[in-house]
Amino acid sequence: MTSFAFTAFLLLLVLFALPLLLGFLSGRAYRAGRGRVAFGLLLFGGFVGLLARPRPLGLLLLALGLAWGYAAPRRPRGA
């Protein structure tokens, strides 16, 4: 059986990692020309970013992931 502290730690880890991941995927989708997908990912990332307890931290992680995904170098097709 897992303890309550371990379960709470995993939940907090997901709440902090999810805005970063969704922001990254949103930036990549926008750069690939999929604006509607990027907007949906950004909306859900904003919702999850607001669920993270220190609210500015969740939104900061979302913005960091968005910048990281948009600025990440793209691989050429076929490589």
Sequence and secondary structure as in RCSB ss.txt:
>XXXX:A:sequence
MTSFAFTAFLLLLVLFALPLLLGFLSGRAYRAGRGRVAFGLLLFGGFVGLLARPRPLGLLLLALGLAWGYAAPRR
PRGA
>XXXX:A:secstr
   HHHHHHHHHHHHHHHHHHHHHHHHHHHHTT HHHHHHHHHHHHHHHHHSSSHHHHHHHHHHHHHHHHHS   
 TT 
